[in-house]
Amino acid sequence: MKIRRELTVASKSMDAEALVSVLRTFSPPGGEWTYLEQESARYRDDLGQPACMIARAGSDKPCRPCIALAATNDRRALTLATVVIRTMTGIDEQKRIDEHNLVTEQFATDVKRWSARVGNHVRVKLGRTDIGLEQLISSPKARGLFRRYLDHHSAPHPSDIELLYRFILVFDSYSRKPMALGDLERYLQEDCLWSPAEAQECAVCIKHGLGVLRLTHPHRRS
């Protein structure tokens, strides 16, 4: 399943505040990328931490894509918050993801080349372009149960509910990270060819099951 690529800008010698200053130098007015002063100031004020917005090739035109970056929790790096693309109205999610990744990859490439040329040692890291069950379900034991659930029927069925509940219990006990239910729905539709209604039914069942476990066993991680 294709996903929006994550992007991180970091440096061993600089914090997020200094990285914003570096990116301002990277994106002067009239350049291929342009630092948006007013938008960045508002974004920073809204978040209460270092942040910036940088538009590509002609920031005066509202249709141009814009990269939004914000500090990590420890303020030692900047991570991609979103790619603002104002002309994406009325197109499907897959095309939005493709455009997001295209803009993100171009920004990363340009920053890397510029950094190497000026020698400021900024590092840019790009995340994956796709994920599978290994990324959605970190626990091998829980993942194995969910695969059995998927293999048993091509779509949700009342007779599968016990197997799904067993998965929920194991996921709650062993998974290292929470369930991204929206991503799971997309995986079921795109990779397993389930209908939107079937995928949503499965996700809602998992959500409710994990919610009950949180109430009855508040010490658990889910």
C-alpha atoms as a printed R data frame, in Angstrom:
    type eleno elety resid chain resno       x       y      z
1   ATOM     1    CA   MET     A     1   0.000   0.000  0.000
2   ATOM     2    CA   LYS     A     2   1.411   3.375 -1.016
3   ATOM     3    CA   ILE     A     3   1.758   6.013  1.711
4   ATOM     4    CA   ARG     A     4   2.896   9.604  2.060
5   ATOM     5    CA   ARG     A     5   6.659   9.665  2.545
6   ATOM     6    CA   GLU     A     6   7.958  10.992  5.823
7   ATOM     7    CA   LEU     A     7  10.811  13.494  5.731
8   ATOM     8    CA   THR     A     8  13.214  14.581  8.464
9   ATOM     9    CA   VAL     A     9  15.777  17.388  8.357
10  ATOM    10    CA   ALA     A    10  18.432  17.071 11.047
11  ATOM    11    CA   SER     A    11  22.018  17.879 11.983
12  ATOM    12    CA   LYS     A    12  24.436  16.652 14.639
13  ATOM    13    CA   SER     A    13  25.455  20.228 15.413
14  ATOM    14    CA   MET     A    14  22.167  22.155 15.097
15  ATOM    15    CA   ASP     A    15  18.788  22.176 16.810
16  ATOM    16    CA   ALA     A    16  15.429  22.799 15.123
17  ATOM    17    CA   GLU     A    17  15.689  26.570 15.549
18  ATOM    18    CA   ALA     A    18  19.035  26.654 13.751
19  ATOM    19    CA   LEU     A    19  17.709  24.324 11.047
20  ATOM    20    CA   VAL     A    20  14.890  26.756 10.283
21  ATOM    21    CA   SER     A    21  17.506  29.464  9.766
22  ATOM    22    CA   VAL     A    22  19.463  27.157  7.460
23  ATOM    23    CA   LEU     A    23  16.346  26.412  5.394
24  ATOM    24    CA   ARG     A    24  15.628  30.135  5.140
25  ATOM    25    CA   THR     A    25  19.068  30.505  3.546
26  ATOM    26    CA   PHE     A    26  18.351  27.535  1.257
27  ATOM    27    CA   SER     A    27  15.130  29.123 -0.031
28  ATOM    28    CA   PRO     A    28  15.712  32.807 -0.862
29  ATOM    29    CA   PRO     A    29  13.061  34.968 -2.577
30  ATOM    30    CA   GLY     A    30  12.796  34.195 -6.263
31  ATOM    31    CA   GLY     A    31  14.536  30.825 -5.994
32  ATOM    32    CA   GLU     A    32  13.310  27.341 -6.890
33  ATOM    33    CA   TRP     A    33  12.098  27.122 -3.283
34  ATOM    34    CA   THR     A    34  10.948  30.236 -1.425
35  ATOM    35    CA   TYR     A    35  10.739  30.641  2.355
36  ATOM    36    CA   LEU     A    36   7.312  32.052  3.272
37  ATOM    37    CA   GLU     A    37   7.996  34.575  6.020
38  ATOM    38    CA   GLN     A    38   4.450  35.445  7.089
39  ATOM    39    CA   GLU     A    39   3.081  31.912  6.774
40  ATOM    40    CA   SER     A    40   6.068  30.509  8.675
41  ATOM    41    CA   ALA     A    41   5.616  33.050 11.479
42  ATOM    42    CA   ARG     A    42   1.917  32.160 11.848
43  ATOM    43    CA   TYR     A    43   2.692  28.453 11.713
44  ATOM    44    CA   ARG     A    44   5.372  28.833 14.394
45  ATOM    45    CA   ASP     A    45   3.015  30.842 16.623
46  ATOM    46    CA   ASP     A    46   0.233  28.272 16.212
47  ATOM    47    CA   LEU     A    47   2.518  25.387 17.185
48  ATOM    48    CA   GLY     A    48   4.571  27.206 19.804
49  ATOM    49    CA   GLN     A    49   7.790  25.694 18.446
50  ATOM    50    CA   PRO     A    50  10.221  26.085 15.537
51  ATOM    51    CA   ALA     A    51   8.420  25.595 12.216
52  ATOM    52    CA   CYS     A    52   8.467  26.896  8.669
53  ATOM    53    CA   MET     A    53   6.690  26.793  5.333
54  ATOM    54    CA   ILE     A    54   8.579  26.734  2.038
55  ATOM    55    CA   ALA     A    55   6.900  27.005 -1.367
56  ATOM    56    CA   ARG     A    56   8.232  25.670 -4.642
57  ATOM    57    CA   ALA     A    57   8.923  27.787 -7.718
58  ATOM    58    CA   GLY     A    58   6.891  30.974 -7.394
59  ATOM    59    CA   SER     A    59   5.313  31.310 -3.960
60  ATOM    60    CA   ASP     A    60   3.209  34.234 -5.214
61  ATOM    61    CA   LYS     A    61   1.076  31.775 -7.176
62  ATOM    62    CA   PRO     A    62  -1.557  30.065 -4.994
63  ATOM    63    CA   CYS     A    63  -1.406  26.840 -7.012
64  ATOM    64    CA   ARG     A    64   2.217  26.101 -6.088
65  ATOM    65    CA   PRO     A    65   2.956  23.266 -3.622
66  ATOM    66    CA   CYS     A    66   4.249  24.162 -0.180
67  ATOM    67    CA   ILE     A    67   6.293  22.129  2.306
68  ATOM    68    CA   ALA     A    68   5.416  22.566  6.004
69  ATOM    69    CA   LEU     A    69   8.024  21.483  8.569
70  ATOM    70    CA   ALA     A    70   7.831  21.466 12.356
71  ATOM    71    CA   ALA     A    71  10.212  20.645 15.204
72  ATOM    72    CA   THR     A    72  10.288  17.188 16.746
73  ATOM    73    CA   ASN     A    73   9.338  16.828 20.407
74  ATOM    74    CA   ASP     A    74  12.944  17.159 21.542
75  ATOM    75    CA   ARG     A    75  13.522  20.077 19.134
76  ATOM    76    CA   ARG     A    76  16.585  18.449 17.618
77  ATOM    77    CA   ALA     A    77  15.185  18.061 14.095
78  ATOM    78    CA   LEU     A    78  12.420  19.175 11.751
79  ATOM    79    CA   THR     A    79   9.887  16.730 10.375
80  ATOM    80    CA   LEU     A    80   7.434  17.045  7.526
81  ATOM    81    CA   ALA     A    81   4.005  18.004  8.824
82  ATOM    82    CA   THR     A    82   2.277  18.223  5.469
83  ATOM    83    CA   VAL     A    83   2.575  19.134  1.807
84  ATOM    84    CA   VAL     A    84   0.027  21.814  0.920
85  ATOM    85    CA   ILE     A    85  -1.128  21.433 -2.691
86  ATOM    86    CA   ARG     A    86  -3.966  23.823 -3.415
87  ATOM    87    CA   THR     A    87  -4.887  22.387 -6.813
88  ATOM    88    CA   MET     A    88  -5.704  18.884 -5.533
89  ATOM    89    CA   THR     A    89  -9.475  19.379 -5.215
90  ATOM    90    CA   GLY     A    90 -11.590  16.638 -6.729
91  ATOM    91    CA   ILE     A    91  -8.910  13.980 -7.259
92  ATOM    92    CA   ASP     A    92  -8.621  10.593 -5.576
93  ATOM    93    CA   GLU     A    93  -6.437   9.772 -2.584
94  ATOM    94    CA   GLN     A    94  -3.897   7.810 -4.618
95  ATOM    95    CA   LYS     A    95  -3.128  10.822 -6.804
96  ATOM    96    CA   ARG     A    96  -2.813  12.991 -3.703
97  ATOM    97    CA   ILE     A    97  -0.254  10.575 -2.275
98  ATOM    98    CA   ASP     A    98   1.685  10.471 -5.546
99  ATOM    99    CA   GLU     A    99   1.826  14.271 -5.720
100 ATOM   100    CA   HIS     A   100   2.789  14.515 -2.040
101 ATOM   101    CA   ASN     A   101   5.668  12.092 -2.576
102 ATOM   102    CA   LEU     A   102   6.822  13.816 -5.747
103 ATOM   103    CA   VAL     A   103   7.063  17.192 -4.001
104 ATOM   104    CA   THR     A   104   8.670  15.672 -0.901
105 ATOM   105    CA   GLU     A   105  11.327  13.796 -2.895
106 ATOM   106    CA   GLN     A   106  12.180  16.895 -4.943
107 ATOM   107    CA   PHE     A   107  12.548  18.995 -1.790
108 ATOM   108    CA   ALA     A   108  14.809  16.354 -0.201
109 ATOM   109    CA   THR     A   109  16.960  16.103 -3.321
110 ATOM   110    CA   ASP     A   110  17.361  19.868 -3.606
111 ATOM   111    CA   VAL     A   111  18.223  20.331  0.082
112 ATOM   112    CA   LYS     A   112  20.800  17.518 -0.065
113 ATOM   113    CA   ARG     A   113  22.490  18.976 -3.146
114 ATOM   114    CA   TRP     A   114  22.527  22.474 -1.679
115 ATOM   115    CA   SER     A   115  23.828  21.225  1.669
116 ATOM   116    CA   ALA     A   116  26.661  19.322 -0.008
117 ATOM   117    CA   ARG     A   117  27.582  22.411 -2.037
118 ATOM   118    CA   VAL     A   118  27.681  24.840  0.901
119 ATOM   119    CA   GLY     A   119  29.017  22.293  3.407
120 ATOM   120    CA   ASN     A   120  26.588  22.848  6.303
121 ATOM   121    CA   HIS     A   121  26.180  19.105  7.115
122 ATOM   122    CA   VAL     A   122  22.386  19.070  7.104
123 ATOM   123    CA   ARG     A   123  21.005  15.552  6.814
124 ATOM   124    CA   VAL     A   124  17.720  14.750  5.048
125 ATOM   125    CA   LYS     A   125  16.037  11.408  5.594
126 ATOM   126    CA   LEU     A   126  13.128  10.087  3.547
127 ATOM   127    CA   GLY     A   127  10.727   7.412  4.770
128 ATOM   128    CA   ARG     A   128   9.115   4.528  2.932
129 ATOM   129    CA   THR     A   129   6.812   4.890 -0.054
130 ATOM   130    CA   ASP     A   130   4.725   1.842  0.833
131 ATOM   131    CA   ILE     A   131   3.799  -0.274  3.832
132 ATOM   132    CA   GLY     A   132   2.410  -3.751  4.455
133 ATOM   133    CA   LEU     A   133   1.228  -5.724  7.451
134 ATOM   134    CA   GLU     A   134   4.778  -5.718  8.869
135 ATOM   135    CA   GLN     A   135   4.533  -1.955  9.362
136 ATOM   136    CA   LEU     A   136   0.860  -1.884 10.373
137 ATOM   137    CA   ILE     A   137   1.173  -4.682 12.965
138 ATOM   138    CA   SER     A   138   4.565  -4.766 14.693
139 ATOM   139    CA   SER     A   139   3.987  -7.933 16.731
140 ATOM   140    CA   PRO     A   140   4.762 -11.121 14.731
141 ATOM   141    CA   LYS     A   141   2.302 -13.090 16.850
142 ATOM   142    CA   ALA     A   142  -0.528 -10.608 16.281
143 ATOM   143    CA   ARG     A   143   0.378 -10.306 12.609
144 ATOM   144    CA   GLY     A   144   0.193 -14.068 12.180
145 ATOM   145    CA   LEU     A   145  -3.293 -14.141 13.685
146 ATOM   146    CA   PHE     A   146  -4.463 -11.338 11.428
147 ATOM   147    CA   ARG     A   147  -3.098 -13.153  8.384
148 ATOM   148    CA   ARG     A   148  -5.075 -16.233  9.434
149 ATOM   149    CA   TYR     A   149  -8.139 -14.008  9.687
150 ATOM   150    CA   LEU     A   150  -7.485 -12.641  6.193
151 ATOM   151    CA   ASP     A   151  -6.854 -16.083  4.725
152 ATOM   152    CA   HIS     A   152  -9.964 -17.613  6.261
153 ATOM   153    CA   HIS     A   153 -12.364 -15.403  4.335
154 ATOM   154    CA   SER     A   154 -11.966 -12.849  1.593
155 ATOM   155    CA   ALA     A   155 -14.175 -10.463  3.569
156 ATOM   156    CA   PRO     A   156 -15.546 -10.143  7.140
157 ATOM   157    CA   HIS     A   157 -18.007 -12.853  8.107
158 ATOM   158    CA   PRO     A   158 -19.756 -13.566 11.453
159 ATOM   159    CA   SER     A   159 -17.942 -16.902 11.788
160 ATOM   160    CA   ASP     A   160 -14.599 -15.061 11.778
161 ATOM   161    CA   ILE     A   161 -15.380 -12.864 14.750
162 ATOM   162    CA   GLU     A   162 -13.688 -15.168 17.303
163 ATOM   163    CA   LEU     A   163 -10.468 -15.147 15.294
164 ATOM   164    CA   LEU     A   164 -10.620 -11.373 14.976
165 ATOM   165    CA   TYR     A   165 -11.170 -11.002 18.740
166 ATOM   166    CA   ARG     A   166  -8.174 -13.234 19.403
167 ATOM   167    CA   PHE     A   167  -6.111 -10.954 17.178
168 ATOM   168    CA   ILE     A   168  -7.310  -7.878 19.101
169 ATOM   169    CA   LEU     A   169  -6.293  -9.426 22.428
170 ATOM   170    CA   VAL     A   170  -2.842 -10.406 21.174
171 ATOM   171    CA   PHE     A   171  -2.324  -7.059 19.440
172 ATOM   172    CA   ASP     A   172  -3.191  -5.223 22.644
173 ATOM   173    CA   SER     A   173  -0.725  -7.316 24.630
174 ATOM   174    CA   TYR     A   174   2.246  -7.487 22.265
175 ATOM   175    CA   SER     A   175   2.221  -4.698 19.680
176 ATOM   176    CA   ARG     A   176   4.871  -1.994 20.152
177 ATOM   177    CA   LYS     A   177   2.824   0.763 18.529
178 ATOM   178    CA   PRO     A   178  -0.863   1.686 18.285
179 ATOM   179    CA   MET     A   179  -3.069   0.570 15.442
180 ATOM   180    CA   ALA     A   180  -3.362   3.052 12.542
181 ATOM   181    CA   LEU     A   181  -6.921   2.148 11.662
182 ATOM   182    CA   GLY     A   182  -7.138   4.471  8.678
183 ATOM   183    CA   ASP     A   183  -4.066   2.839  7.148
184 ATOM   184    CA   LEU     A   184  -5.485  -0.598  7.910
185 ATOM   185    CA   GLU     A   185  -8.695   0.274  6.063
186 ATOM   186    CA   ARG     A   186  -6.710   1.391  3.031
187 ATOM   187    CA   TYR     A   187  -4.585  -1.781  3.173
188 ATOM   188    CA   LEU     A   188  -7.687  -3.985  3.199
189 ATOM   189    CA   GLN     A   189  -9.125  -2.136  0.212
190 ATOM   190    CA   GLU     A   190  -5.971  -1.738 -1.881
191 ATOM   191    CA   ASP     A   191  -4.025  -4.906 -1.098
192 ATOM   192    CA   CYS     A   192  -6.820  -7.311 -0.134
193 ATOM   193    CA   LEU     A   193  -9.481  -5.886 -2.479
194 ATOM   194    CA   TRP     A   194 -12.136  -5.489  0.202
195 ATOM   195    CA   SER     A   195 -14.960  -3.044 -0.343
196 ATOM   196    CA   PRO     A   196 -14.884   0.242  1.642
197 ATOM   197    CA   ALA     A   197 -17.821  -0.963  3.764
198 ATOM   198    CA   GLU     A   198 -16.118  -4.275  4.600
199 ATOM   199    CA   ALA     A   199 -12.832  -2.572  5.473
200 ATOM   200    CA   GLN     A   200 -14.608  -0.041  7.667
201 ATOM   201    CA   GLU     A   201 -16.550  -2.782  9.457
202 ATOM   202    CA   CYS     A   202 -13.310  -4.562 10.314
203 ATOM   203    CA   ALA     A   203 -11.613  -1.352 11.498
204 ATOM   204    CA   VAL     A   204 -14.588  -0.381 13.659
205 ATOM   205    CA   CYS     A   205 -14.610  -3.830 15.266
206 ATOM   206    CA   ILE     A   206 -10.903  -3.518 16.111
207 ATOM   207    CA   LYS     A   207 -11.393   0.016 17.434
208 ATOM   208    CA   HIS     A   208 -14.244  -1.031 19.710
209 ATOM   209    CA   GLY     A   209 -12.365  -4.101 20.916
210 ATOM   210    CA   LEU     A   210  -9.263  -2.094 21.808
211 ATOM   211    CA   GLY     A   211 -11.473   0.521 23.475
212 ATOM   212    CA   VAL     A   212 -13.041  -2.098 25.736
213 ATOM   213    CA   LEU     A   213  -9.610  -3.434 26.652
214 ATOM   214    CA   ARG     A   214  -8.414   0.060 27.564
215 ATOM   215    CA   LEU     A   215 -11.367   0.434 29.925
216 ATOM   216    CA   THR     A   216 -11.011  -2.972 31.564
217 ATOM   217    CA   HIS     A   217  -7.184  -3.042 31.592
218 ATOM   218    CA   PRO     A   218  -6.009   0.605 31.770
219 ATOM   219    CA   HIS     A   219  -2.396  -0.483 32.415
220 ATOM   220    CA   ARG     A   220  -2.093  -1.880 28.891
221 ATOM   221    CA   ARG     A   221  -0.326   0.057 26.140
222 ATOM   222    CA   SER     A   222  -3.085   0.285 23.491
